Amino acid sequence: MSIVAIINPVSGAGALGAVASLRTALVRSEAERRGLRAQIHVTSGAGHAHAIAAASAAAGASLVIVWGGDGTLNEAGAALLGSGTAIGLVPAGSGNGLAAALAVPHDPRAALAIAFDGRTRTIDAGMMAGRPFFNIAGIGLDARVAKHFNQRTAGNRGRWPYLALGAREGWRYCASEYRVELDGQPQVLRALVIAFANGQEYGMGARLSPAAELDDGLLDLTMVEERPVLARLWHARHLVTGTLHLAPRVRTARVTTASVEAAQPMEFHVDGEPGLASGRIDVTILPRVLQVRTAL
């Protein structure tokens, strides 16, 4: 069994020193306890996790363990699409939405146990603007929040900074008019958020689409239409209870393909990683293209 571990020394590190060596030691210890050996790599910047995962898949690795946040997972997962290499998660970011959908705990030792010993499940991947996502991708307000959150240093992230940033942008954000085509059916709306969910939650318990399934070949769409500022903040409570679909002027659907057009450039994100597109964004689902280790 060929095993590779990718460790992001920044994700979830805060002010803790010697993170890379501590995480490396734990992975090595857990592998050796099972009579296994792992090639361990520490990332040095954006794109490094993708390069390591791609090389690992090309070399025939059976398992790639990713210790990091949603961005690190997105990079590595994108490189493993359609390969025979499974991915195991050790969540260390602020959101960890996909880890929640796979019932992977935050405790590193417990997460490593699932990575090494859990069952393998083959899940879907979404594609937005040519970029893959495994949990949630969105256009509008959630993308604006993701952009500003990603600009923060590692020590200034976490639950409360995220909530404060969401409240601030929820107050400031200006909705846009979009032409949306869902499985060939067009509609026009003025929206705050147009989000496509493969997993159920953004992370930190903020549940966007509680009925979403990772391997059903569908994306769960949520479109939140414009509303007064105070109503935005009040209705945001539905994310905590997983009842956003019950809030006024929220449209939901399950789709396999979609396109979103706007007159102005569109901010978007894939698994919390921001992007900017002009004219039109195409969205689709790739059924069962990524093998993941899960407790479910």
Buried (B, 14 or more C-beta within 10 A) or exposed (E): EBBBBBBBBBBBBEEEEEBBEBBBEBBBEBBEEBEBEBBBBBBEEEEBBBBBBBEBBEEEBBBBBBBBBBBBBBBBBBBBBEBEBBBBBBBBBBBBBBBBBBEBBEEBEEBBBBBBEBEEBEBBBBBBBEBBBBBBBBBBBBBBBBBBBEEBEBEEBBEEBBEEBBBEBBEEBEBBEBBBBBEEEEEEBEBBBBBBBBBBBBBBEBBBBBEBBBBBEBBBBBBBBBBEEEEBBEBBEBBEEBBBBEBEBBBBBBBEBBBBBBEEEBBBBBBBBBBEBEEEBBBBBBEBBBBBBBBE
